[in-house]
Amino acid sequence: MRVAVVGSGFGGSLLARVLAVQGHDVVLLERGTHPRFAIGESSTPLANLTLERLGRRYGLDDCYDLAAHGRWVARFPELKRGLKRGFTFYRHHAGRPFARDGSRTERLLVAASPNDHIADTHWLRADVDHHFVRAAVAAGVEYRDRTVVTADLLQALRAEFVVDASGPGGFMAHQRAIPSALHRMHTHAGLLFSHFDGVRLFADVVPGLPPGPYPDDWAAVHHIIDEGWLYSLRFDHGVTSAGFLLRDRVPGSPEQVWRHLLQRYPTIGALFAHAKPLMPLAYKPRIQHRLTRATGTGWAMLPHAYAFVDPLFSTGIAWSLRAIERLGLLFETGGPTEQDLARYDALLSAEADQIDRLVAGAYHAMARFDLFAAHAMIYFAAVSFAEIRQRLQQDNAWSGFLGVGDPQLGGLPRASLRRLRHVRTAADRRSFINWVTNAIASRNVCGLANPAAHGLYPVDLDVLIQRHRVLGMSRESLVSALPALRGGGAA
Ligand SMILES: Cc1cc2nc3c(=O)[nH]c(=O)nc-3n(C[C@H](O)[C@H](O)[C@H](O)COP(=O)(O)OP(=O)(O)OC[C@H]3O[C@@H](n4cnc5c(N)ncnc54)[C@H](O)[C@@H]3O)c2cc1C
């Protein structure tokens, strides 16, 4: 089939290559050129499992190697990346340095891998996306950059199917006048961001914290503040990608807002005191987008063209890769039918809602760290359960992302958001925390929501073995499956 893919981020380029390997005749159309700056950098175990599967299924060795930090460094040292061992969260309070407060320290570390070798990565998108474009071309994809894509061009190219991989560029939304569904989204945030040189390590600014399951900074670091939160993603070559997600616009130029927030939160101020932005700070007033449909006759969108919620919990890359896997399977049998497209559309819609509710709940919970940490356990329960099931091959590409379709997990983000809206007192908070603990119990393969952990969750296969019944397995069969499980961890 003649397929046009519009947009050559890693998503469009990888799907174009998968289709070319299958024997389709693929043209990849890009309005810009590579290498180019992009954000959306933090991968996860679910993202990497999908990359590995795509690598194995279609003979894409580079995908397998890029799915783990150690293999990446050995095979592609020239592609810049950062070590990501897990998810780190801190709560900061205005005018006060971050407090070491014994077991009440507002710090949460959830390991995603047991060691550096098989750890996840932060992708320097300029390098990674460029790599995927070159690999697509090497696989036979016809690539045209600096191209203004129009309906006439697609017709001239004889495209029988169009994949919209244009991200927020919204190619198909403009072409087909697809209405926005932004009003459905609960999450609302603007973004102030750049890449920086010289961001200090948290351990240097706040020494003496109890050791966690991995060094705090080698992770997706989330600094929660009254106004929203700050992500900080460290690359191995010393650059850090950082951005404030702000519920409401703070008055002033991007530089003024940046300085104001650094002054207001002294520990964040100390971390960034000597940091130099590598490009001017930029502000985007609202980063969410959402459309009413993701497919139509002869076309389909990748997730980032259809919807985006927030960087919180790093869902974008994993979700995009999942969709690539689904479309890849549909093209193996000639190309998607109307029913296939309807199924793909319905799943993306449910998944966008799910991410939105989970993230919106997290924003509600940010006011109190104990609430936030409890709510976050719904995310970690969903992804760790999915990860283990995928490693045991009990899951397939059509299983919903973040618990969509799971009778135990599917309704939790919505229920949590509803409950969080009514939490007022300390007793409400305790009751919310107990509710989460019970609600995730039937999927809690990793010992999450455990007060004795004091917010520090390593990868612990012993806990997994103890919880064999959660996976519907005997202890013996789980032990014999351990080699398949050793690749990953809690998140
Ligand atoms: C602030 C922010 C932070 C994020 N953080 C994370 C994170 O930590 N972890 C994570 O997993 N995900 C994150 N994401 C999501 C992540 O960025 C996306 O999932 C990812 O970029 C999707 O890749 P893609 O290739 O589908 O689209 P994109 O990366 O958006 O690429 C789209 C491409 O299409 C091109 N294009 C656009 N319009 C046209 C057109 N009309 N014609 C031709 N070409 C066009 C663009 O030039 C671009 O090259 C984040 C997103 C944002 C906005």
The ligand as an ORCA input file, in Angstrom:
! r2SCAN-3c Opt
* xyz 0 1
  C       6.254     19.838     27.506
  C       6.245     18.414     27.088
  C       6.944     17.502     27.833
  C       6.865     16.164     27.517
  N       7.541     15.281     28.298
  C       7.452     13.975     28.025
  C       8.175     13.029     28.801
  O       8.892     13.360     29.738
  N       8.049     11.721     28.497
  C       7.274     11.313     27.456
  O       7.161     10.108     27.259
  N       6.625     12.198     26.659
  C       6.693     13.503     26.923
  N       6.049     14.395     26.116
  C       5.304     13.884     24.959
  C       6.233     13.667     23.777
  O       6.764     14.912     23.416
  C       5.452     13.074     22.597
  O       4.871     11.868     23.000
  C       6.365     12.821     21.423
  O       6.987     14.013     21.011
  C       5.564     12.244     20.278
  O       6.399     12.110     19.145
  P       5.839     12.265     17.681
  O       6.944     11.871     16.769
  O       4.529     11.545     17.569
  O       5.468     13.812     17.512
  P       6.403     15.086     17.592
  O       7.609     14.849     18.384
  O       5.503     16.203     18.015
  O       6.859     15.337     16.080
  C       5.998     15.898     15.131
  C       6.774     16.217     13.859
  O       5.848     16.615     12.857
  C       6.329     17.765     12.184
  N       5.160     18.494     11.674
  C       4.261     19.204     12.385
  N       3.299     19.687     11.574
  C       3.598     19.279     10.327
  C       2.989     19.453      9.064
  N       1.878     20.170      8.929
  N       3.562     18.890      7.986
  C       4.702     18.165      8.102
  N       5.333     17.962      9.279
  C       4.785     18.507     10.386
  C       7.114     18.507     13.242
  O       8.043     19.388     12.657
  C       7.767     17.361     14.006
  O       8.996     16.998     13.432
  C       6.111     15.748     26.398
  C       5.460     16.678     25.595
  C       5.509     18.003     25.938
  C       4.755     19.000     25.093
*
